[in-house]
Amino acid sequence: MRPTRLIYIENDPALRNILGEMLNGSPELELLGKFGGADEVLDRVLATRADVALIDFALDQNGLNGIELGIALRNLNEYISIVIYSQFSVRAMVNRVPKNMRSGWSFFDKSATMGLEDYVRILKETATGKGNWEEILGEDGASQANESSIFFSLTPRQRTVMTLSAQGKSPKEIAAQLNLTYSYVRKELSRSYAVLVPNSDETSDLKTAAVLKYMELMRMA
């Protein structure tokens, strides 16, 4: 049986070298490459060759995070499995992955106590489609996933506009800050309100209700 083919993405060069060398030393793994960010790894040929990708969640702040990169890789290769590790709590991260894409995803916290055998086990199990996302979500995962799906139903632009609105900025101030037209910002706010508070009545303070809901969802995302 051939080794499990792995690509490894970590923006910390010291950790990337140390863990990369450790993973490369396993006869059960074939390390196809270790990379510092999304730009280096989004190659269809590379993604198609790999069985699994080990990705740090916190990549370049101005680019894709680990979840977004995993989704992008899955769009290049529907069979690649994704393992996300992070210094932050991984539980809420599951909700960022579309439900129809969660098969073959695993999540775990970074830990200095993990050895090579732990990484190999997680990578190989995930590569066979046995992700741990259901275990991470736990019993109340369904309701959390539904709430999180509302947040990610907003476009990145709508989330930016709502974030500024939550900071107390007016539509005109948001338009000026983002170099957008006033009418465009008003439309994006209206679309965001419809997603965040779809069942509001005409007498409710729609903006306040939407902002409160958005802030609640931000804490979960």
Backbone as CSV, one residue per row, in Angstrom:
resi,resn,N_x,N_y,N_z,CA_x,CA_y,CA_z,C_x,C_y,C_z
1,MET,0.849,-1.199,0.000,0.000,0.000,0.000,0.883,1.246,0.000
2,ARG,0.572,2.197,-0.890,1.403,3.395,-0.994,1.189,4.312,0.211
3,PRO,2.163,5.164,0.513,2.007,6.119,1.613,0.889,7.121,1.322
4,THR,0.350,7.705,2.368,-0.650,8.770,2.236,0.046,10.041,1.790
5,ARG,-0.429,10.614,0.699,0.218,11.809,0.137,-0.297,13.063,0.837
6,LEU,0.640,13.869,1.324,0.311,14.990,2.207,0.904,16.294,1.688
7,ILE,0.117,17.376,1.794,0.667,18.717,1.664,0.441,19.443,2.991
8,TYR,1.422,20.255,3.384,1.433,20.877,4.702,1.561,22.382,4.538
9,ILE,0.639,23.138,5.159,0.627,24.591,5.043,0.674,25.203,6.434
10,GLU,1.722,25.974,6.708,1.947,26.598,8.017,2.753,27.878,7.776
11,ASN,2.254,29.017,8.301,2.947,30.283,8.018,4.124,30.556,8.938
12,ASP,4.264,29.801,10.027,5.419,29.956,10.915,6.570,29.120,10.350
13,PRO,7.627,29.746,9.832,8.692,28.984,9.162,9.405,27.994,10.077
14,ALA,9.594,28.361,11.349,10.282,27.454,12.274,9.466,26.188,12.485
15,LEU,8.168,26.358,12.798,7.311,25.192,13.004,7.163,24.400,11.712
16,ARG,7.043,25.117,10.594,6.898,24.437,9.298,8.084,23.525,9.022
17,ASN,9.269,23.989,9.323,10.456,23.171,9.082,10.541,21.995,10.044
18,ILE,10.267,22.274,11.335,10.383,21.204,12.343,9.343,20.109,12.113
19,LEU,8.075,20.516,12.022,7.021,19.520,11.842,7.085,18.900,10.451
20,GLY,7.467,19.695,9.459,7.595,19.157,8.108,8.618,18.035,8.032
21,GLU,9.743,18.250,8.680,10.774,17.210,8.695,10.304,15.973,9.449
22,MET,9.573,16.188,10.533,9.055,15.069,11.313,8.071,14.247,10.478
23,LEU,7.156,14.927,9.804,6.178,14.226,8.975,6.850,13.514,7.808
24,ASN,7.867,14.149,7.256,8.584,13.559,6.121,9.335,12.299,6.522
25,GLY,9.586,12.146,7.823,10.317,10.978,8.305,9.450,9.749,8.497
26,SER,8.132,9.880,8.327,7.243,8.731,8.498,7.146,7.932,7.199
27,PRO,7.365,6.626,7.249,7.210,5.811,6.045,5.756,5.685,5.597
28,GLU,4.808,6.087,6.478,3.392,5.999,6.128,2.883,7.241,5.395
29,LEU,3.742,8.278,5.311,3.368,9.525,4.655,4.342,9.853,3.531
30,GLU,3.825,10.495,2.500,4.671,11.063,1.448,4.393,12.559,1.410
31,LEU,5.350,13.347,1.884,5.170,14.785,1.945,5.419,15.378,0.555
32,LEU,4.363,15.860,-0.086,4.487,16.433,-1.425,5.056,17.846,-1.385
33,GLY,4.949,18.497,-0.237,5.485,19.843,-0.112,5.011,20.504,1.162
34,LYS,5.791,21.457,1.636,5.405,22.276,2.791,5.425,23.731,2.336
35,PHE,4.381,24.478,2.699,4.157,25.795,2.131,3.788,26.798,3.215
36,GLY,4.051,28.076,2.939,3.812,29.122,3.911,2.477,29.807,3.791
37,GLY,1.751,29.587,2.673,0.483,30.269,2.495,-0.302,29.753,1.320
38,ALA,-1.482,30.321,1.138,-2.413,29.835,0.127,-1.889,30.013,-1.290
39,ASP,-1.220,31.138,-1.544,-0.768,31.416,-2.905,0.163,30.335,-3.438
40,GLU,0.918,29.717,-2.539,1.897,28.720,-2.962,1.284,27.348,-3.239
41,VAL,0.108,27.089,-2.676,-0.416,25.725,-2.696,-1.632,25.538,-3.597
42,LEU,-2.246,26.650,-4.047,-3.447,26.534,-4.869,-3.085,26.209,-6.317
43,ASP,-2.674,24.976,-6.507,-2.286,24.466,-7.816,-3.071,23.174,-8.060
44,ARG,-3.791,23.117,-9.174,-4.662,21.970,-9.416,-3.891,20.649,-9.471
45,VAL,-2.724,20.673,-10.091,-1.938,19.436,-10.209,-1.526,18.939,-8.830
46,LEU,-1.030,19.858,-7.993,-0.618,19.488,-6.634,-1.811,19.008,-5.821
47,ALA,-2.913,19.751,-5.872,-4.105,19.378,-5.102,-4.646,18.025,-5.534
48,THR,-4.578,17.734,-6.824,-5.089,16.459,-7.333,-4.234,15.286,-6.876
49,ARG,-2.948,15.513,-6.708,-2.041,14.431,-6.275,-2.197,14.099,-4.798
50,ALA,-2.628,15.068,-4.001,-2.635,14.891,-2.545,-3.856,14.127,-2.061
51,ASP,-3.648,13.347,-1.004,-4.753,12.670,-0.315,-5.310,13.523,0.814
52,VAL,-4.434,14.304,1.449,-4.835,15.061,2.622,-3.946,16.302,2.738
53,ALA,-4.523,17.366,3.292,-3.765,18.590,3.558,-3.835,18.908,5.045
54,LEU,-2.688,19.172,5.638,-2.611,19.632,7.029,-2.405,21.143,6.978
55,ILE,-3.357,21.906,7.548,-3.358,23.356,7.387,-3.496,24.053,8.739
56,ASP,-2.624,25.015,8.981,-2.778,25.885,10.141,-3.928,26.838,9.873
57,PHE,-4.788,27.053,10.859,-5.927,27.948,10.650,-5.478,29.383,10.406
58,ALA,-4.524,29.866,11.199,-4.127,31.278,11.145,-3.017,31.479,10.119
59,LEU,-3.409,31.683,8.880,-2.447,31.967,7.827,-2.332,33.482,7.656
60,ASP,-2.013,33.942,6.470,-1.852,35.370,6.196,-3.140,36.127,6.511
61,GLN,-3.044,37.163,7.342,-4.230,37.931,7.720,-4.869,38.626,6.524
62,ASN,-4.096,38.872,5.481,-4.625,39.543,4.296,-5.060,38.560,3.209
63,GLY,-4.970,37.276,3.515,-5.348,36.267,2.535,-6.351,35.289,3.111
64,LEU,-6.315,34.059,2.607,-7.233,33.034,3.072,-6.800,32.504,4.428
65,ASN,-7.780,32.180,5.289,-7.437,31.437,6.498,-7.452,29.946,6.167
66,GLY,-7.157,29.109,7.161,-7.045,27.683,6.889,-8.327,27.042,6.398
67,ILE,-9.474,27.462,6.953,-10.767,26.920,6.527,-11.022,27.272,5.067
68,GLU,-10.820,28.543,4.734,-11.064,29.008,3.360,-10.129,28.318,2.376
69,LEU,-8.884,28.099,2.785,-7.947,27.390,1.920,-8.374,25.939,1.733
70,GLY,-8.836,25.298,2.819,-9.311,23.923,2.709,-10.469,23.799,1.744
71,ILE,-11.396,24.753,1.797,-12.532,24.751,0.875,-12.051,24.948,-0.558
72,ALA,-11.077,25.853,-0.746,-10.536,26.086,-2.084,-9.854,24.835,-2.633
73,LEU,-9.116,24.127,-1.778,-8.469,22.879,-2.210,-9.507,21.815,-2.553
74,ARG,-10.570,21.741,-1.765,-11.627,20.767,-2.034,-12.314,21.073,-3.368
75,ASN,-12.398,22.354,-3.715,-12.975,22.715,-5.011,-12.067,22.316,-6.168
76,LEU,-10.761,22.225,-5.900,-9.823,21.745,-6.921,-9.796,20.222,-6.994
77,ASN,-9.984,19.578,-5.847,-9.937,18.113,-5.764,-10.999,17.658,-4.768
78,GLU,-12.115,17.155,-5.271,-13.234,16.785,-4.396,-12.896,15.640,-3.449
79,TYR,-11.781,14.957,-3.680,-11.431,13.805,-2.851,-10.383,14.129,-1.787
80,ILE,-9.797,15.315,-1.823,-8.767,15.628,-0.836,-9.408,15.814,0.536
81,SER,-8.763,15.298,1.560,-9.233,15.465,2.932,-8.465,16.617,3.581
82,ILE,-9.098,17.247,4.562,-8.536,18.453,5.162,-8.419,18.272,6.673
83,VAL,-7.239,18.573,7.203,-7.014,18.570,8.644,-6.598,19.983,9.050
84,ILE,-7.393,20.602,9.932,-7.115,21.947,10.417,-6.596,21.864,11.847
85,TYR,-5.468,22.502,12.100,-5.012,22.586,13.485,-4.788,24.047,13.844
86,SER,-4.965,24.383,15.128,-4.955,25.784,15.505,-4.628,25.954,16.976
87,GLN,-4.098,27.120,17.304,-3.873,27.483,18.702,-5.155,28.000,19.343
88,PHE,-6.176,28.278,18.515,-7.479,28.723,19.002,-8.398,27.506,19.158
89,SER,-9.529,27.714,19.812,-10.509,26.647,19.946,-11.022,26.231,18.569
90,VAL,-10.999,24.942,18.277,-11.379,24.479,16.946,-12.881,24.203,16.830
91,ARG,-13.602,24.210,17.931,-15.008,23.795,17.886,-15.844,24.644,16.934
92,ALA,-15.727,25.977,17.056,-16.530,26.856,16.207,-16.111,26.792,14.748
93,MET,-14.909,26.300,14.478,-14.416,26.271,13.102,-15.206,25.320,12.217
94,VAL,-15.754,24.266,12.806,-16.516,23.300,12.023,-17.661,23.988,11.293
95,ASN,-18.280,24.961,11.960,-19.431,25.643,11.378,-19.083,26.453,10.141
96,ARG,-17.823,26.723,9.927,-17.411,27.504,8.762,-17.337,26.657,7.496
97,VAL,-17.408,25.350,7.645,-17.338,24.453,6.496,-18.754,24.104,6.047
98,PRO,-19.084,24.276,4.767,-20.433,23.915,4.300,-20.781,22.479,4.666
99,LYS,-22.030,22.242,5.057,-22.426,20.909,5.503,-22.163,19.830,4.468
100,ASN,-22.372,20.161,3.199,-22.200,19.150,2.151,-20.746,18.881,1.833
101,MET,-19.818,19.538,2.580,-18.393,19.375,2.309,-17.633,18.831,3.516
102,ARG,-18.331,18.506,4.603,-17.645,18.192,5.853,-17.051,16.795,5.929
103,SER,-17.470,15.901,5.070,-16.872,14.567,5.073,-15.382,14.689,4.777
104,GLY,-14.570,14.039,5.615,-13.133,14.103,5.399,-12.482,15.364,5.935
105,TRP,-13.098,15.968,6.948,-12.498,17.114,7.637,-12.235,16.734,9.091
106,SER,-11.048,17.092,9.593,-10.735,16.916,11.009,-10.164,18.209,11.571
107,PHE,-10.343,18.385,12.875,-9.904,19.597,13.557,-9.251,19.194,14.872
108,PHE,-8.147,19.840,15.224,-7.566,19.602,16.536,-6.729,20.795,16.967
109,ASP,-6.552,20.920,18.285,-5.763,22.016,18.848,-4.280,21.702,18.732
110,LYS,-3.492,22.745,18.463,-2.045,22.572,18.476,-1.599,22.180,19.877
111,SER,-0.683,21.224,19.938,-0.191,20.784,21.238,1.249,20.315,21.112
112,ALA,2.079,20.779,22.036,3.486,20.386,22.022,3.661,18.929,22.441
113,THR,2.623,18.337,23.026,2.739,16.955,23.501,2.441,15.934,22.403
114,MET,1.943,16.386,21.252,1.629,15.452,20.178,2.900,14.940,19.521
115,GLY,2.935,13.634,19.291,4.077,13.025,18.632,3.748,12.671,17.193
116,LEU,4.733,12.143,16.507,4.553,11.791,15.098,3.420,10.794,14.912
117,GLU,3.319,9.825,15.815,2.271,8.809,15.670,0.874,9.423,15.750
118,ASP,0.729,10.500,16.558,-0.569,11.172,16.667,-0.937,11.859,15.351
119,TYR,0.022,12.562,14.772,-0.222,13.221,13.492,-0.527,12.203,12.402
120,VAL,0.241,11.139,12.346,0.046,10.120,11.311,-1.342,9.501,11.432
121,ARG,-1.754,9.201,12.655,-3.077,8.594,12.861,-4.183,9.531,12.364
122,ILE,-4.123,10.781,12.783,-5.160,11.745,12.378,-5.176,11.929,10.869
123,LEU,-4.013,12.080,10.265,-3.929,12.312,8.823,-4.437,11.113,8.034
124,LYS,-4.047,9.917,8.447,-4.456,8.720,7.710,-5.953,8.454,7.879
125,GLU,-6.470,8.637,9.089,-7.905,8.420,9.306,-8.727,9.425,8.512
126,THR,-8.288,10.667,8.525,-9.030,11.700,7.790,-8.954,11.445,6.292
127,ALA,-7.819,10.967,5.821,-7.650,10.691,4.388,-8.603,9.612,3.897
128,THR,-9.098,8.778,4.803,-10.064,7.747,4.418,-11.508,8.242,4.561
129,GLY,-11.671,9.520,4.888,-13.010,10.092,5.031,-13.538,10.095,6.443
130,LYS,-12.732,9.628,7.412,-13.187,9.541,8.807,-12.803,10.803,9.576
131,GLY,-13.433,11.912,9.223,-13.170,13.154,9.931,-13.801,13.160,11.317
132,ASN,-13.389,14.103,12.151,-13.901,14.149,13.529,-14.829,15.328,13.773
133,TRP,-15.360,15.936,12.702,-16.149,17.157,12.884,-17.402,16.941,13.724
134,GLU,-18.046,15.772,13.607,-19.243,15.515,14.418,-18.885,15.432,15.895
135,GLU,-17.766,14.806,16.181,-17.302,14.701,17.565,-16.985,16.082,18.141
136,ILE,-16.365,16.947,17.320,-16.007,18.290,17.774,-17.256,19.121,18.064
137,LEU,-18.264,19.009,17.200,-19.482,19.806,17.384,-20.240,19.408,18.644
138,GLY,-20.303,18.113,18.933,-21.002,17.653,20.116,-22.504,17.654,19.927
139,GLU,-23.222,17.473,21.019,-24.664,17.306,20.974,-25.400,18.553,20.505
140,ASP,-24.885,19.748,20.845,-25.588,20.965,20.453,-25.038,21.533,19.163
141,GLY,-24.338,20.704,18.396,-23.721,21.176,17.166,-24.711,21.615,16.111
142,ALA,-25.853,20.962,16.042,-26.813,21.288,14.988,-27.315,22.718,15.114
143,SER,-27.684,23.114,16.336,-28.187,24.475,16.507,-27.095,25.497,16.272
144,GLN,-25.869,25.202,16.714,-24.765,26.118,16.477,-24.466,26.221,14.999
145,ALA,-24.531,25.116,14.300,-24.264,25.125,12.863,-25.296,25.965,12.128
146,ASN,-26.577,25.856,12.555,-27.615,26.640,11.912,-27.383,28.133,12.121
147,GLU,-27.014,28.515,13.343,-26.742,29.913,13.625,-25.540,30.408,12.829
148,SER,-24.493,29.593,12.785,-23.297,29.996,12.056,-23.564,30.102,10.559
149,SER,-24.437,29.246,10.042,-24.734,29.287,8.610,-25.378,30.616,8.234
150,ILE,-26.093,31.245,9.177,-26.665,32.568,8.923,-25.533,33.568,8.709
151,PHE,-24.543,33.522,9.595,-23.407,34.442,9.486,-22.710,34.301,8.139
152,PHE,-22.471,33.066,7.718,-21.729,32.842,6.480,-22.623,32.892,5.244
153,SER,-23.913,33.142,5.447,-24.784,33.433,4.316,-24.575,34.867,3.833
154,LEU,-24.029,35.707,4.706,-23.661,37.056,4.311,-22.397,37.011,3.465
155,THR,-22.327,37.838,2.455,-21.119,37.922,1.645,-20.022,38.610,2.458
156,PRO,-18.748,38.433,2.083,-17.673,39.147,2.792,-17.911,40.659,2.825
157,ARG,-18.412,41.236,1.719,-18.690,42.669,1.696,-19.785,43.025,2.698
158,GLN,-20.839,42.211,2.764,-21.926,42.487,3.709,-21.441,42.374,5.147
159,ARG,-20.541,41.427,5.418,-20.003,41.312,6.773,-19.177,42.541,7.132
160,THR,-18.426,43.055,6.159,-17.643,44.267,6.403,-18.557,45.450,6.694
161,VAL,-19.600,45.602,5.893,-20.546,46.697,6.082,-21.242,46.574,7.439
162,MET,-21.644,45.356,7.804,-22.324,45.167,9.083,-21.371,45.403,10.251
163,THR,-20.122,45.052,10.104,-19.147,45.299,11.170,-19.004,46.789,11.434
164,LEU,-18.926,47.566,10.356,-18.819,49.020,10.509,-20.111,49.605,11.075
165,SER,-21.251,49.070,10.659,-22.527,49.522,11.195,-22.610,49.233,12.693
166,ALA,-22.110,48.066,13.093,-22.105,47.693,14.511,-21.192,48.608,15.326
167,GLN,-20.229,49.251,14.659,-19.342,50.201,15.335,-19.962,51.587,15.424
168,GLY,-21.210,51.735,14.932,-21.927,52.984,15.036,-21.786,53.912,13.851
169,LYS,-21.181,53.437,12.767,-20.991,54.282,11.587,-22.274,54.335,10.764
170,SER,-22.539,55.486,10.198,-23.713,55.680,9.351,-23.431,55.139,7.949
171,PRO,-24.482,54.906,7.144,-24.253,54.452,5.768,-23.331,55.378,4.980
172,LYS,-23.449,56.696,5.179,-22.578,57.630,4.468,-21.127,57.463,4.907
173,GLU,-20.908,57.272,6.189,-19.539,57.070,6.693,-18.960,55.756,6.191
174,ILE,-19.798,54.709,6.142,-19.343,53.414,5.622,-18.975,53.538,4.155
175,ALA,-19.813,54.235,3.393,-19.543,54.419,1.964,-18.222,55.130,1.748
176,ALA,-17.956,56.170,2.539,-16.714,56.917,2.398,-15.509,56.067,2.780
177,GLN,-15.635,55.288,3.865,-14.509,54.474,4.319,-14.172,53.365,3.339
178,LEU,-15.176,52.767,2.717,-14.960,51.640,1.809,-14.890,52.067,0.345
179,ASN,-14.990,53.369,0.099,-14.963,53.896,-1.265,-16.079,53.287,-2.114
180,LEU,-17.284,53.276,-1.527,-18.465,52.757,-2.211,-19.499,53.870,-2.323
181,THR,-20.500,53.665,-3.157,-21.572,54.654,-3.243,-22.524,54.481,-2.064
182,TYR,-23.167,55.579,-1.712,-24.128,55.555,-0.611,-25.267,54.582,-0.902
183,SER,-25.778,54.594,-2.145,-26.897,53.715,-2.495,-26.494,52.249,-2.417
184,TYR,-25.243,51.945,-2.787,-24.779,50.552,-2.725,-24.740,50.072,-1.264
185,VAL,-24.229,50.916,-0.381,-24.160,50.551,1.041,-25.559,50.341,1.603
186,ARG,-26.520,51.215,1.238,-27.882,51.054,1.707,-28.474,49.715,1.254
187,LYS,-28.188,49.349,-0.004,-28.689,48.076,-0.522,-28.055,46.898,0.213
188,GLU,-26.753,46.976,0.479,-26.078,45.891,1.185,-26.594,45.759,2.618
189,LEU,-26.883,46.878,3.249,-27.456,46.830,4.589,-28.840,46.185,4.565
190,SER,-29.652,46.556,3.588,-30.999,45.973,3.477,-30.925,44.474,3.248
191,ARG,-30.021,44.044,2.382,-29.856,42.607,2.129,-29.373,41.885,3.381
192,SER,-28.479,42.528,4.116,-27.966,41.925,5.353,-29.067,41.799,6.393
193,TYR,-29.894,42.848,6.537,-30.997,42.798,7.492,-31.944,41.643,7.163
194,ALA,-32.188,41.428,5.863,-33.112,40.368,5.454,-32.581,38.991,5.829
195,VAL,-31.248,38.837,5.820,-30.630,37.557,6.201,-30.637,37.393,7.716
196,LEU,-30.299,38.467,8.420,-30.112,38.389,9.867,-31.429,38.336,10.640
197,VAL,-32.431,39.098,10.202,-33.721,39.130,10.904,-34.847,38.986,9.882
198,PRO,-34.962,37.812,9.287,-35.927,37.629,8.194,-37.385,37.730,8.619
199,ASN,-37.669,37.504,9.888,-39.069,37.479,10.339,-39.444,38.703,11.169
200,SER,-38.728,39.802,10.980,-39.011,41.001,11.773,-40.344,41.615,11.340
201,ASP,-41.026,42.245,12.287,-42.280,42.922,11.934,-41.998,44.379,11.612
202,GLU,-42.975,45.047,11.042,-42.788,46.407,10.550,-42.544,47.408,11.674
203,THR,-42.957,47.077,12.880,-42.814,48.023,13.984,-41.470,47.885,14.698
204,SER,-40.718,46.837,14.399,-39.451,46.613,15.099,-38.365,47.548,14.560
205,ASP,-37.369,47.822,15.392,-36.212,48.606,14.969,-35.291,47.653,14.222
206,LEU,-35.426,47.644,12.913,-34.745,46.644,12.092,-33.232,46.738,12.214
207,LYS,-32.706,47.954,12.163,-31.256,48.121,12.243,-30.722,47.587,13.568
208,THR,-31.346,47.975,14.668,-30.877,47.525,15.982,-30.948,46.009,16.108
209,ALA,-32.059,45.428,15.659,-32.216,43.980,15.733,-31.151,43.276,14.904
210,ALA,-30.857,43.804,13.705,-29.872,43.187,12.825,-28.473,43.299,13.411
211,VAL,-28.142,44.465,13.954,-26.820,44.664,14.550,-26.614,43.743,15.752
212,LEU,-27.632,43.644,16.601,-27.526,42.758,17.768,-27.347,41.309,17.342
213,LYS,-28.120,40.880,16.329,-27.987,39.516,15.830,-26.607,39.294,15.229
214,TYR,-26.116,40.268,14.490,-24.801,40.142,13.874,-23.705,40.020,14.928
215,MET,-23.768,40.834,15.971,-22.767,40.772,17.029,-22.812,39.433,17.747
216,GLU,-24.024,38.900,17.931,-24.168,37.574,18.558,-23.508,36.496,17.697
217,LEU,-23.744,36.561,16.385,-23.180,35.572,15.472,-21.666,35.694,15.358
218,MET,-21.158,36.923,15.451,-19.706,37.120,15.386,-19.001,36.410,16.524
219,ARG,-19.633,36.376,17.673,-19.017,35.689,18.821,-18.979,34.185,18.632
220,MET,-19.867,33.654,17.783,-19.925,32.213,17.536,-19.053,31.802,16.376
221,ALA,-18.800,32.727,15.430,-18.100,32.374,14.192,-16.628,32.146,14.417
